[in-house]
Amino acid sequence: MDFAFFKGFATSGALIVAIGAQNAFVLRQGIKREHVLAVVLVCALSDALLITLGVAGLGALVQRSPTLLTIARYGGAAFLIVYGLLAARRALHGESMTAAADTPLSLRAAIAACLAFTYLNPHCWLDTVVLLGSIASQQPEGARTWFGIGAVSASFVWFFALGFGARALRGVFERPIAWKVLDAVIALVMWGIAASLLLGG
């Protein structure tokens, strides 16, 4: 196997593991054991699509379009602010007292949320299409494909580990205060990302 595979795997893994909107949502669904397979598949396949586009050269095209970047920045920030407000409301009013009592999402709503956290979040585009695409473009011609395969593999490994591994935390989240803390953290993460977008970070 080409060394570029491991380079792509490590680079993608380092970017994906950072706390973000996608990860917070996958973690919450994993703890609730709600549509976990669908959630991790949608996130991983979406990342795979964006990584492939980046390796194919779309990243350079996106960087040359200030208008597109601006639309993505403000649209993504608005979405994250609203989701953060919903999480904050749950934390403050105790709407998610236990995994069983929390209002369940339908499969359609869970998939829609996954798609939104991916395609409406400029950070996902920057990490996958722009950053990974830029690194891939620096690889020798024959190594780019292996780099992309490695990057996509890291995404699948991470989302499946996060979604299904979250079940180990279910005991902790039998306590209402744990859900309050999780939702508070999710709200702060969403607002932090939104702030970085609005401030041009």
C-alpha positions in Angstrom: 0.0 0.0 0.0 1.3 3.4 -0.9 2.7 5.6 1.9 0.4 8.4 0.7 -2.5 6.3 2.1 -1.2 6.6 5.7 -0.5 10.3 5.1 -4.0 10.9 4.0 -5.4 8.8 6.9 -3.4 10.7 9.5 -4.1 14.2 8.1 -7.8 13.6 7.7 -8.0 12.0 11.2 -6.3 15.0 12.8 -8.8 17.3 11.2 -11.9 15.2 11.9 -11.2 14.4 15.6 -11.4 18.1 16.5 -14.7 19.0 18.3 -17.2 20.3 15.8 -20.8 20.4 14.8 -20.8 17.0 13.1 -19.1 15.3 16.0 -21.3 16.8 18.6 -24.4 15.7 16.8 -23.1 12.2 16.1 -22.1 11.9 19.8 -25.6 12.9 21.0 -27.3 10.4 18.6 -24.9 7.7 19.6 -25.7 8.2 23.3 -29.4 8.1 22.5 -28.9 5.0 20.3 -31.1 6.7 17.7 -30.6 6.1 14.0 -26.8 5.7 14.7 -26.0 3.6 11.5 -27.8 6.1 9.3 -26.2 9.1 11.0 -22.6 7.8 10.8 -23.1 6.6 7.2 -24.4 10.0 6.0 -21.6 11.8 7.8 -18.9 9.5 6.5 -20.3 9.4 2.9 -20.7 13.1 2.8 -17.1 13.6 4.0 -16.0 11.1 1.4 -17.7 13.1 -1.4 -16.2 16.4 -0.2 -12.7 14.8 0.1 -13.0 13.3 -3.3 -14.0 16.7 -4.7 -11.0 18.3 -3.0 -8.5 15.8 -4.3 -10.0 16.3 -7.7 -9.2 20.0 -7.5 -12.4 21.7 -6.5 -10.6 23.3 -3.5 -8.6 25.7 -5.7 -11.8 26.7 -7.5 -13.7 27.5 -4.3 -10.8 29.6 -3.0 -11.0 31.8 -6.1 -14.7 32.6 -5.4 -15.1 35.3 -2.7 -18.8 35.4 -3.2 -19.3 31.7 -2.7 -17.1 31.8 0.4 -19.1 34.7 1.9 -22.4 33.0 1.3 -21.1 29.8 2.9 -19.7 31.7 5.9 -22.8 33.6 6.8 -25.3 30.9 5.9 -23.3 28.4 8.0 -23.0 30.8 10.9 -26.8 31.4 11.0 -27.5 27.7 11.0 -25.0 27.0 13.8 -26.4 29.9 15.9 -29.9 28.5 15.7 -28.9 25.0 16.5 -26.8 26.3 19.4 -29.9 28.2 20.7 -31.9 24.9 20.6 -29.2 23.1 22.6 -29.0 25.9 25.1 -32.8 25.8 25.6 -32.6 22.1 26.3 -29.8 22.7 28.8 -31.6 25.5 30.6 -35.1 24.1 30.7 -34.2 20.4 31.2 -36.0 19.3 28.1 -33.7 16.3 27.6 -33.8 14.7 31.1 -32.7 11.2 29.9 -32.0 9.4 26.7 -35.4 7.7 26.9 -37.3 10.8 27.7 -35.7 13.1 25.2 -37.9 13.9 22.2 -36.7 11.4 19.5 -35.8 12.6 16.0 -37.4 10.8 13.0 -35.0 9.1 10.6 -35.7 11.9 8.0 -35.0 14.6 10.6 -31.7 12.9 11.7 -30.5 12.6 8.1 -31.5 16.2 7.3 -29.5 17.4 10.4 -26.4 15.4 9.3 -26.6 16.9 5.8 -27.0 20.4 7.2 -24.0 19.9 9.6 -21.9 18.9 6.6 -23.0 21.0 3.7 -24.1 24.2 5.6 -21.0 24.2 7.7 -18.1 26.0 5.9 -15.6 24.4 8.3 -16.4 21.0 6.7 -15.7 22.4 3.3 -12.5 24.1 4.4 -11.2 21.0 6.1 -12.1 18.5 3.4 -12.3 20.3 0.0 -9.8 23.2 0.6 -7.2 21.9 3.1 -7.1 18.2 2.2 -7.5 19.1 -1.5 -4.5 21.5 -1.2 -2.3 18.8 0.5 -3.4 16.2 -2.0 -2.4 18.5 -4.9 1.2 18.5 -3.5 1.4 14.7 -3.7 3.0 13.0 -6.7 0.5 12.3 -9.5 0.3 8.6 -8.7 0.0 9.1 -4.9 -3.1 11.5 -4.9 -5.5 8.6 -5.2 -4.0 6.8 -2.3 -4.0 10.0 -0.3 -7.7 10.4 -0.9 -8.5 6.8 -0.1 -6.6 7.2 3.2 -8.4 10.4 4.1 -11.8 8.8 3.3 -10.9 5.7 5.4 -10.1 7.9 8.4 -13.5 9.6 8.2 -15.3 6.2 8.2 -13.3 4.9 11.1 -13.8 8.0 13.1 -17.6 8.4 12.6 -18.3 4.7 13.3 -16.1 4.7 16.4 -17.8 7.9 17.7 -21.3 6.9 16.9 -21.2 3.3 18.2 -18.6 4.0 20.9 -20.8 6.6 22.5 -23.0 3.8 23.8 -20.4 3.2 26.5 -21.3 6.6 27.9 -25.0 5.8 28.2 -24.7 5.0 31.9 -23.3 8.4 32.6 -26.2 10.0 30.8 -28.8 8.3 32.9 -28.3 11.3 35.2 -30.3 14.4 34.0 -27.4 16.7 34.8 -25.2 14.9 32.3 -27.6 15.8 29.5 -27.6 19.4 30.6 -23.8 19.6 30.5 -23.7 17.9 27.1 -26.3 20.3 25.6 -24.5 23.3 27.2 -21.2 22.1 25.6 -22.9 21.6 22.3 -24.3 25.1 22.4 -20.9 26.6 23.2 -19.3 24.6 20.4 -21.9 25.7 17.8 -21.6 29.4 18.9 -17.8 29.2 18.9 -17.7 27.9 15.4 -20.3 30.5 14.3 -18.2 33.3 15.9 -15.1 32.1 14.1 -17.0 32.2 10.8 -18.4 35.7 11.4 -15.0 37.0 12.5 -13.4 35.6 9.4 -11.5 32.8 11.2 
